[in-house]
Amino acid sequence: MSVSSISAIVHSTDHDAAVHRYELLFGTAPTREFAIPGRSLTVTVFPGISIISGPPDALAPIQALRATVFVDSVPDTEAQLVRMGWVTEGSLGSGMSLLARDPDGTLAEFVENTPAG
């Protein structure tokens, strides 16, 4: 497993207010925004912070999510996490995503980097 970056997670039921707050904080617009397929959630990405916004019922299952960790390979990462005592809990979107909980109960999402292009 090779980690290229980590992004802290901010949860919000008010997308516009949260985005505005972080635009003011960072002095820049988000670098990316996308919907999570099959969920009523939107991810708005700033350097080092990802805002996950949506209605309370959509946010509830991931309320414990603390960070997104960008890795070179989700399958390799999953195997290593299991060996280290983490418990996997499915995916947040696609096969390129893995939710896993460390032995202390901290929930993180591991996402495979995709080549730029």
C-alpha positions in Angstrom: 0.0 0.0 0.0 1.3 3.4 -1.0 -0.5 6.5 0.4 -0.3 9.6 -1.8 -2.5 11.9 0.2 -5.1 12.2 2.9 -8.2 14.4 3.1 -10.1 15.1 6.3 -13.9 14.7 6.1 -16.4 17.4 6.9 -20.1 16.4 7.0 -22.8 19.0 6.2 -26.5 19.1 5.6 -26.2 22.5 4.1 -24.0 22.1 1.0 -24.0 25.8 -0.1 -23.1 27.2 3.4 -20.3 24.6 3.9 -18.8 25.3 0.5 -19.0 29.0 1.1 -17.3 28.7 4.5 -14.4 26.7 3.1 -14.0 29.0 0.1 -13.6 31.9 2.5 -11.2 29.9 4.7 -9.0 28.7 1.8 -9.4 31.8 -0.5 -10.2 29.5 -3.4 -13.0 27.6 -5.1 -13.2 23.8 -4.7 -10.9 21.7 -6.9 -13.6 19.2 -7.6 -17.2 18.3 -6.9 -19.1 15.1 -7.7 -22.2 13.1 -6.6 -21.7 9.6 -5.1 -23.7 7.2 -7.3 -26.6 5.5 -5.6 -26.5 7.9 -2.6 -27.9 11.4 -2.0 -24.5 12.7 -1.3 -22.2 15.3 -2.9 -18.5 15.5 -2.3 -16.8 18.9 -2.6 -13.0 18.8 -2.6 -10.6 21.4 -1.2 -6.9 20.9 -0.5 -6.8 18.6 2.5 -10.6 18.7 3.2 -13.5 17.0 1.5 -17.1 18.1 2.4 -19.7 15.4 2.2 -23.1 17.0 2.0 -26.6 15.7 1.9 -29.7 15.1 3.9 -29.4 13.7 7.4 -30.6 10.2 6.4 -27.9 10.0 3.7 -25.2 11.2 6.0 -26.1 8.9 9.0 -24.4 5.7 7.7 -21.1 7.6 7.2 -21.2 10.0 10.2 -18.2 8.2 11.7 -16.1 8.7 8.5 -13.1 10.8 9.4 -10.7 10.8 6.4 -10.2 9.7 2.8 -6.9 8.1 2.1 -5.7 8.0 -1.5 -3.8 4.8 -2.3 -2.2 3.2 -5.4 -4.3 0.0 -5.1 -7.5 -0.7 -3.2 -7.1 -4.6 -3.4 -3.5 -4.4 -2.1 -4.6 -1.9 0.6 -7.5 -4.1 1.7 -5.2 -7.1 2.1 -2.7 -5.1 4.1 -5.4 -3.5 6.3 -7.0 -6.9 7.1 -3.5 -8.2 8.1 -3.2 -5.1 10.4 -6.5 -5.8 12.2 -8.8 -3.4 10.3 -12.4 -4.4 9.5 -13.7 -3.6 6.1 -17.2 -2.3 5.7 -17.9 -2.1 2.0 -17.6 0.8 -0.4 -18.8 4.4 -0.4 -19.3 4.5 -4.2 -17.5 2.3 -6.6 -15.0 -0.6 -6.5 -12.3 2.1 -6.3 -13.4 2.8 -2.8 -13.1 0.8 0.5 -14.5 1.7 3.9 -12.5 0.3 6.7 -12.4 0.7 10.5 -9.2 0.5 12.5 -8.9 -1.4 15.8 -9.9 1.8 17.7 -13.1 2.2 15.7 -12.0 5.0 13.4 -13.6 4.8 10.0 -11.7 5.8 6.9 -12.3 5.5 3.2 -9.5 4.3 1.0 -9.7 5.5 -2.7 -7.6 4.3 -5.5 -5.8 7.1 -7.4 -6.8 7.2 -11.0 -4.2 8.4 -13.6 -4.7 11.9 -14.8 -5.8 12.2 -18.3 
